[in-house]
Amino acid sequence: MPPSKRPRLPPAFKWDEEKIDFLLHMVIEYHLVNGRDQKILWDNITPRFDVAMNVKCNHDTLRNKHTALKREYSAWMDLKNLQTGLGWDNAKGTIDASEDWWEKKMKVSLTIRCRHNLSSVGILLRRFS
C-alpha cells in the first residue's frame, strides 16, 4: 500500500505526572464510592479522564497504565521492604545502591530491568505520603 493510502495511526499517548496523578485520583474515588472489591469499569472512567485532561484515549490505555503502576509499586515495595542497608537518592529518584546490587536485581526482575529508576513510584509515594 502506498504511503499516502495507509490509514493514519493516532499519536502515541504520552503520560505525564499530571495525568498519572489524575488517574490515581479517579481510581481512589471509584473505590471509595463502589468499594475496594469491585472491578473498575474503565468505560465509565475514560470519558471523564478525556474531558479533564483534554485528551482522547481508550479504556485499555488507562487500565494498562494502572496495571503498570501497580507492578512498579509492588516491585519498589519489595526492594524497599525486603532489603536492608539501602538508602534513597532524592536527586535521582531511586534507591541508593551499588551498581553490582542493581545488576543482580535486574537479572531477577523484568520490572526492575525495564524501569531501573521506577520513576512513576515517586508520584505514588507523593500522593499517599
C-alpha positions, 0 to 999 in steps of 0.5 A: 500500500502506498504511503499516502493510502495507509490509514493514519495511526493516532499519536502515541499517548504520552503520560505525564505526572499530571495525568498519572496523578489524575488517574490515581485520583479517579481510581481512589474515588471509584473505590471509595464510592463502589468499594475496594472489591469491585472491578473498575469499569474503565468505560465509565472512567475514560470519558471523564479522564478525556474531558479533564485532561483534554485528551482522547484515549481508550479504556485499555490505555488507562487500565494498562497504565494502572496495571503498570503502576501497580507492578512498579509499586509492588516491585519498589515495595519489595526492594524497599521492604525486603532489603536492608542497608539501602538508602534513597537518592532524592536527586535521582529518584531511586534507591541508593545502591551499588551498581553490582546490587542493581545488576543482580536485581535486574537479572531477577526482575523484568520490572526492575530491568525495564524501569531501573529508576521506577520513576512513576513510584515517586508520584505514588509515594507523593500522593499517599505520603 
